[in-house]
Amino acid sequence: MALSLPSPKETETHIGLSWTQGQGKYELSKVITLAPRFLVKNGLRLPLHFRERGMPPSEQSLLQPEEHAPLQITRKGTEKLLTVAYSGLNAKWCVSIIQ
């Protein structure tokens, strides 16, 4: 299940929510797990910057090769688009790749 929490700055935080039955003496309880809703993994051999399209450059994140990171904060609205760029001074952001 997805949970979206609004914040005052025209952004929202996305959290994945799941629950299971407790075990043993806790079998009458529910265990609730909160986790990042979106994960970005860099499967390339080069460092990679990523951010949501339309966010300021200060909101970008850097992923080293084989690392992964959550994408939790996005702009409010229904269209969520991810852009990526290689590291470097003249790096250009790609067109939106995930919708």
C-alpha positions as CSV (number, residue, x, y, z in Angstrom):
1,M,0.0,0.0,0.0
2,A,1.2,3.5,-0.7
3,L,1.0,6.4,1.6
4,S,1.5,10.0,0.5
5,L,2.0,12.7,3.2
6,P,1.6,16.3,2.1
7,S,4.0,19.0,3.3
8,P,3.7,22.8,3.4
9,K,6.2,23.4,0.5
10,E,4.2,22.1,-2.5
11,T,5.9,18.7,-2.0
12,E,4.8,15.3,-0.7
13,T,6.6,12.4,1.0
14,H,5.9,8.9,-0.3
15,I,6.1,5.9,2.0
16,G,5.3,2.2,1.3
17,L,3.2,0.6,4.0
18,S,2.7,-3.2,4.7
19,W,1.4,-5.2,7.6
20,T,1.6,-8.8,8.7
21,Q,0.2,-10.9,11.5
22,G,2.5,-11.1,14.6
23,Q,4.0,-14.4,15.6
24,G,4.2,-16.2,18.9
25,K,2.9,-14.3,21.9
26,Y,2.2,-11.4,19.5
27,E,-0.1,-13.4,17.2
28,L,-3.1,-11.1,18.0
29,S,-1.1,-8.0,17.0
30,K,-0.4,-6.5,13.5
31,V,3.2,-5.7,12.6
32,I,3.3,-2.5,10.4
33,T,6.4,-1.9,8.2
34,L,7.1,1.5,6.7
35,A,9.7,1.7,3.9
36,P,10.6,4.1,1.0
37,R,8.0,3.8,-1.8
38,F,10.5,4.4,-4.6
39,L,14.1,3.2,-4.8
40,V,16.6,4.2,-7.5
41,K,19.6,1.9,-8.2
42,N,22.6,2.8,-10.2
43,G,23.6,-0.3,-12.2
44,L,26.2,1.6,-14.3
45,R,30.0,1.9,-13.8
46,L,29.8,5.7,-13.5
47,P,28.4,7.9,-10.8
48,L,24.9,9.2,-11.6
49,H,22.8,12.2,-10.4
50,F,19.0,12.0,-10.2
51,R,16.1,14.2,-9.3
52,E,12.5,14.7,-10.1
53,R,11.8,16.7,-13.2
54,G,11.1,20.4,-12.3
55,M,12.9,20.2,-8.9
56,P,15.8,22.7,-8.3
57,P,19.4,21.5,-8.8
58,S,19.9,21.6,-5.0
59,E,17.4,18.7,-4.7
60,Q,19.5,16.3,-6.8
61,S,21.1,13.1,-5.3
62,L,24.3,11.4,-6.3
63,L,24.5,7.6,-6.7
64,Q,27.8,5.8,-6.9
65,P,28.0,2.6,-9.0
66,E,25.9,-0.3,-7.5
67,E,24.4,2.0,-4.8
68,H,20.7,2.6,-4.3
69,A,18.8,5.4,-2.7
70,P,15.2,6.3,-1.9
71,L,13.2,8.9,-3.8
72,Q,10.9,10.0,-1.1
73,I,10.1,13.7,-1.7
74,T,8.3,14.7,-4.9
75,R,6.3,17.6,-6.1
76,K,2.6,17.5,-5.5
77,G,0.5,16.4,-8.5
78,T,-0.2,13.2,-10.4
79,E,2.8,13.4,-12.9
80,K,6.0,12.1,-11.4
81,L,9.0,12.1,-13.7
82,L,12.6,11.2,-13.0
83,T,15.6,12.6,-14.8
84,V,19.2,11.5,-14.6
85,A,22.6,12.9,-15.5
86,Y,26.2,11.8,-15.5
87,S,28.6,13.6,-13.2
88,G,30.7,16.4,-14.7
89,L,30.7,20.1,-15.4
90,N,28.9,20.0,-18.7
91,A,26.5,17.2,-17.8
92,K,23.1,17.4,-19.4
93,W,19.9,16.1,-17.8
94,C,18.2,13.4,-19.8
95,V,14.5,13.6,-20.8
96,S,12.1,12.2,-18.3
97,I,12.5,8.4,-18.1
98,I,10.0,7.2,-15.6
99,Q,6.4,8.1,-15.2
